[in-house]
Amino acid sequence: MTAYSENLRKNEVKLGKVASASPIAIYYQQQEERWDSFVKKNLPDAELLSWGKEHRVFRFGSRVIKVQSSNLQKEADSHHRIKYEFSLLKKAEGRLNKLNPEYRIIDGGWHILEMDWINSNSLEYYVNNGRCNEISLFSLLRSLFYISLSGIEYKQFRARHIFPQVNGSFIFIDYGGSKLTNPIFALFHNFTPFYWGNGKLEWSRLPGLVKMILSSRNNKETLYEDDVISDNLSLANSLFHWKRNSNRNKCECPENLNIELKDKIAANHLHLAENYLGEAINIDQIICEDIFQLQIAGYLLHGGRNWGFLWNSIRKIVSFTGKKVIDLGSCIGLVGVFSRFEGSSEVISFETLPELVKASEDFSKAFRINNNKFQHIDWDKLEYKKQNLPIGDIIFALSKRFDNVSPKRQLEIITNYKEIVWRTSNPNKAKQDLIKEGYRDVKIIIHLSKERPVIYAKK
C-alpha cells in the first residue's frame, strides 16, 4: 500500500468512509500512484516542468523528458502521440534544431521522448521583460519558413515554445498536434493570418504573436479578445481562460463524468459548482485570477494556472496527516478537497461571496467529502481586525484577492500558523519577513508565474 492509499485509509473515519467510495477520487488517487511509482523508479530527483493526467514533462540533468502513459497512447489521435512528435523533431533536426531527440518505450507502455535542455530563455521571457527589441521578427519568420519547407504544419507557435539563440536563429519545441504534409500546405497553414474555428473565422497564432512582440516593444499590453478592454493583462488572460469553458468538448464537461466514471454525484455537484462560480464572476471579474485549471479523468475546468502542477509540488513537501488546514480565498475549494486526500483532519475554507461558498461546498460534495467547513470572510474586516481566523496548523493564501489586505496585516495573519503556503507578489521581501518571524524553512516551491510564485514556510 502506498503512502497515498495509507493516508486515505487512515482518514476514512474522519471522511465518513465516503471519499474512498468516490469514483472521481479513486481515479485521481490511482493516477497519481502510477505516476509516483514511475518517477521514483525512472526519474528520481527530476524536476517537473509540465503536468497532465497522462502526459508530463521533466527536466532530468541535461535532458528534457516527455512522458506519455499507455492510456493516453490509446486515447490520443496519432498527431498527439510522442512517437509522431519524435518523427517531426527528427525532420526539423539539423537545419533548425539541434536537440538530439530519442524515443523509446519502457516498463510495458510508458512512451518516452528525450531531447537536450535548451540553455536560453524562451521568447515569452523577452515579451514579459520588455526585451523584444532584441528579437528580430525577420529571423523569427525565416525560422518558421524553414519549418514549413520541411513540410511541418506547426501547431504550437507560442512564445513559450520558441527559443531565440545567440546567432539570431530560433529553436522551436513542442511539436504536439503538428502534422507532416506537403511544404506548400505547410507554408499556407503556418503563415495564414486566419483559420476557421468554433464556427467562425479567427486570428491564427502568427499575427497574435507578432502583435505581442510589437506591443512589448512599445510597452503596450496585449489584449486576448476584442471585447476584453482592461489595463490588466493578467485579468484579461484569466477572463480568456474562463470563457473557454463555454466552448469545451462534451467529454470535458461535468455531465460526462456520469458516462465515463458512472459518477452521477460528481457530475451533478461539479455542474452546480461551475454555475455558482459563474455567478460570482459576474459580480467580481477578478475572481477569474483565482481559478486554476483542473483536469481529472475527462473533466476539464479551464483556468489560468495548472492545479495539478501546483499540487504535485505541494504534496511532495507538505505533510498533511492529522493537521487542521485554513484556506483563505478558496474559490472552489481545491485546497479543501486535495488536502483531505493527503490526510488532513479538518479544513475550514473562507470566501468573500455566498456564491463562492456554495461553489466550494458543491466541489467538495463532488468528491463525497461532506464535512469540510466553509465560512464568509470580509477583507476590510480582516484588515481592521474586526474578523479573525480560527487556530490551525497550516494556512493557505493562494488568492490574489488577499492583496485587498495590506502587506503588514497579511504577515500578521499568516504568521499565526506554523506552516504557510503563500502565493505572493513580493517573494524576496516575504522570505525575509518570514525568517525574521522565526520560520526556519522558507523557500519558493513553485513559480506559477513571474509575478506570483508560491512560498512554503515552516517554523
N, C-alpha and C positions, 0 to 999 in steps of 0.2 A: 504494500500500500504506500502510495506517495505521500509526501507532506501535505499536498493539496487535498487529497482524499481524507487524510487523517484529520486535518483541520475541520473539514466539512462534517465528518462523522462526530468528532468531539462537540461540535456546535449544534448538533441536531436537536438537543433538548431545548436550547435557547431559541432555535429557529422553529420550534414546534414540529420537528421532523417533517417540515414542509418543503424547504428549498431543495432538499435532496431528491424530492419527487417531481421537481420541475423539469420538464424536458429541455427547456432552453438553458437552464442552469447546468444540467448534466452535459449538454452539448458543449458548452463553453469549458466546463471543467475538463472533459476528456480531450478537447482540442489543445488546451494549454499543457496537459500532461504529456501529450505526444511531442509537442514542440520542446518542452523542457528536457525530455529524455533524449531527443535528437541532438539538441545543442550541447548538453552535458557530455555526450559521447563523442561528437564530431567537431564541435566548435567551442571548446571550453575557453572562457575569457574573451570571446568575440564580442564586439560592440554592435548592438542592434542599430541599424540605420533606418529601416522601414518595416512597418508591421502590417500584416494582413492575416486573415484567418487561415489561409492555406498558402500564403506567399510572403516570404520575409527576406530582407537583405541585411547582410552583416559585413562588418569590416574585420578581417582576420589577418593580422600582420600587414603585409604589403599588398594584400589581395582583397577584392570585394567578392563576396559570395552571395549569389542569389539562389534561394532555395524554394522549390515548389513541392508540395506534398503530392502523393499519388492521387488524393481526392481531387485536387484542382486539375491534375492532368486529365482526369476523366471528364470534369465539368467544362473546362475551358475550350474555346474553339482553337484551332491549330495556330492561329496568329498570336495567341496569348500564352502559348506554351514556350518554356525557355529553350527547348530544343530548337524551335523555329527561330527564336531570337538569337541563338548562337549562330545559326546559318547566316543571319543578317550581319552580325558582328564580324564574322569571317569575310563577308563580302566587302564590308567597309574597311577592313584591316589593311594597313599599308599606305594607301593613298591619303586617307583622312585620319584614321585612328591607329594607334599602336598600343593596344590593350592586352595582347596575348590571351585571348579568350580560350577557355577549355570547358568541355561539357562531359558529364558522366552521371550515372545512376548508382546510388548506394543504398544499402540497408533495405533492399526489397521494394524500392519505389520512390525514394526521395531523389528528385531531379536537381542537379547542381550545375550552376553556371558560374564560372570564375573569370575574373579579369583583374588587371592591375589597378591599384588605387591611384587616383589622379592627384598629384600634389600641387593643386592650384585651386583657386576659388571659382565657384560657378558664376555664370552671368547674373544670377539672382543676387549674389553678393554685390556686384558692381551696381546693380539697379538700386538696391536698398541703401547703399552707402554713398550714392551720388557720384559714382566714379565712371559713369558711362561715356564721359569724354575720352576715356582710354580705349573705348570699344570702336572698332571700325565696322560700320554697317556693311561696307563693300566686302570685307573679308568674311563676315558672317554669311552674307548671301552667297558668296563664292563657295563656301564650305557646303551650304545647302545644295548648291548646284552640283557639286561633286557627288554628294549622296544620291542626287537624282540621276546622274549619269550611271550610277551603279545599279539603277533600277529599283531603288528603295523608296517606297511611299512612307515617309517618316511621320508617324502619328504623335510623337512626343516632343513637339517643337515648343518646349517650355524653357524659361530662363534657368530653372534648377537642373536641367538636363544638358546644358551647354557650358563647356569649359574653355574660356579663352586661354591661349598659350602665348608664351613669351615671343615666339616667332611670328605672331599675328594670326596663326591658324586657330581653328576651333575643334575640340573633340566633342562629339555627340554621344551621349549614353542613353540607355533605356530604349530599346527597340521593341518593347512590348506592344502588340497590336499593329505594328508596322507590317508592310507587305512587300514582297518582291514581285516586280512587274516589269513591263516594258519601260525603258528610260523616258520615252515621250510621255507616257501616262504618269510616270513618277514626277516629271517636271511640271506637268499640268497640276497634279494634286498638291505638290509642295509649294507652288508659287501662286496658286489661285487665291484671290482675296476673299472668296465666299465659298460656302458649302451649304447643302440642304440638310437641315437637322431640326427635329421637333416640329415638323410640318411647316417650316418657314426657312427663308434664306438668312443665313447667319454669317458673321465675320469668321474667317479662318484664323488660325493662331499666328500666322505670319504678320499680318498688319497689326494685330494686337500687341505682339512682341516689339515690333518696330516703334509703335506708339509709346510703349512703356519705356523704351530706351530714350526716345526723344524727350518724353516728359521728364525723365530723370535728369537729363542734361539741362533742362530748363527749370529744374526744381519744382515741377508741377506734379500733382498726384494723378494717377491713372484711375479712371472710373471703370468699373467692371460691367455696368449696364447703363444704357442711355437714361433710364428712368431713376437711377440712383444718383442723386446730387448730394454730395457730402464732402466736407473738408477732412473727413477721417477715412483714410484709405483702409484701415483695419476694419472699421464698421461696414464700409462698402463691400469688402471682401466677405465678411461674415453674413451680410444680407444675401449676397450672391449664393453662398453655400446653402443657406436656409431655403431659398426659393427653389433650389434644385430638388428638394423633397417633393415638390408638386409634380415633377416630371420623372419620378422613379419608375423603373420597371415594376410590374405587378409582383414579381418574385421577390422584390426588395421591400415591399410594404408589409406592415404588421399582419394583415389578414392572411398572408401566405404562410405564416407560421402554423396556422391551423391545418394547412395541407402538408407542409414539409415535415413538421415535427409532431403533428396531431396535438398541438398545444393551443387549444382554444382560449385558455385563460391568458396566456401571454399575448396572443393576437388581440384580444379584446382590450386588455389593460394598456398595451403599448399604443393602440389606436386612441384611447382616451387620453393618455399622457401627451401624445403629439397634438391633439386638439387643444388641450389646456395650454400647452406650450405656445401654440399659435395665437391663442387669445392673449397671452402675456406679452408676446412680441408686438401685437397690435397696440398695446398700451405703452410699451417701452422697448424701442428697437435695439437698444444697447444690450439687451438680454442675448441677442444673437451671438455676441462675442464670448459668451459663456457656454455655448453649445459645442460639444465635442462630437466628432464623427464616431459613430458606434456601428460595429459590424459583428453580428452573431448569427451563425447559420446563414440563411439567405437574407435576413433582415439587415437593412442599411438605413441609418439616420445620418444624413449629410450634416457636417459641421466644419468649423474652421480648423480644428486640431484633432489628431487621431487619438482617441481614448485608449485603444489597445496599446499603442506605443508608450503613452504616459504610464498606464497602469502596470505594464510589464516592468518598467524601471522601478516603480514604487514598491511593488510587491517583492522584489528581489532585495530591497534594502530595509523595508519596514516590517517589523514583527507585530502582527495584529492580535495574536491569540490572547483572549481574555481581556482585551482593552476596550475602554469606552472612547468612542470617536465623536468629535464635534465637527460638523460640516457647515461651514459658513458660506452661504451662497451656493446652494446645491444644484440649482437649475432644474434638473430632472432626477436628482438623487443617485447619480452614478456612484459616488463615494460610499453612500449608504449600502448599496447592494454589493459592490465588489469587496468592500472591507468585511462584510459578513461572510462572504465566501472564504476569506482568509482567516476567519476565526474571531473577529471582534465580538465582544459580548453585548454591546449596546451602541446604537447610533442615534444621535439627535441632529437633525438637519434643519437649518434655518433659511427662510426665504422671505423676500420682500412683498410678494403679491400672493393673494389667495389662489390664483390660477397656478402659480408655480408650486405652491404647497400641494395642490391636488395632482399636478403632473408628477411630482416626486412620489406621492402616495401610490399612484397607479403604476408607476415604473417599478416600484418595489413589489407590488402585488403581481406584476407580470412574472416575477421570479418566485412567487409564492412566499415572499418574506413579508409577513403581516404585522410584525412587532417593532419595526423601526418607528422612530418618533419624528414628527415634523412640527415646527413652530414658526410663527411670524416674527420677522426682525425689521426694525426701522433703523436705517443708517444714522439718522440725526439723533435718535435716542441713544444709539450706541456711542456716537461721538461725544455726547454730553453726559454720559454715564447715567442716563435715565433708564437704561436697559442693560442688563448684564448677562453673560453667558454662564451656563452651568459648569461645574467641575468636570474634568475628563482627563484622559491620558494623552490623546493626540488631537490636534486641531488641524483641519484642512481649510486653507484660504486660497482657493483656486480662482475665485470670481474676480473679474476685472472691476465689477461694481463695488468691491471692497475699497476702491480708491475714493469712494464718497466719504470715507473716514480719513481723517488726517494721518500722515505718516507716524507722528508721535503716538496718537491713540491706537493705531494699528499695532504698533510694537507693544504697547501696554496690554492689549487684549491677547495677542498670541503668546506672549511670554508667561501667561498664567498656566501654560501647559508644558509638560516635559518634552513632548515631541511636536514638531511643527512641519507641515508640508505647505509651502507658501509660494504662490506664483506672484512675483513682484517685478515692478518696472525698474527698480534700482538695486540689482543684486549685490553689487560691491558694498554699498552702504549697509544693506540689510545684513550681509555676512558680518561686517564689523560690529554692528549694533548687537547682533545675537551673541557674538563672542563676548562682548562687554557684559551681557546679561547672564553669562555663565554657561552658555551652551558650548560643550567641548567638541562636538561633532557637527560641523556646519559645512555643507557642500552643495554645489549645484548638481542636481541629479539628472536633469534633462533640459535641453534647450528646445522648447516648443516653438519659440520664435526668438528673433534677435532682441525684441523689446522686453519680453516677459519670460525669462527662464524660471524653472521651479527649483526652490531651495528646500533641502531637508536639514533640520536641526534637532539635536538631541542633547539633553543635559546628562 
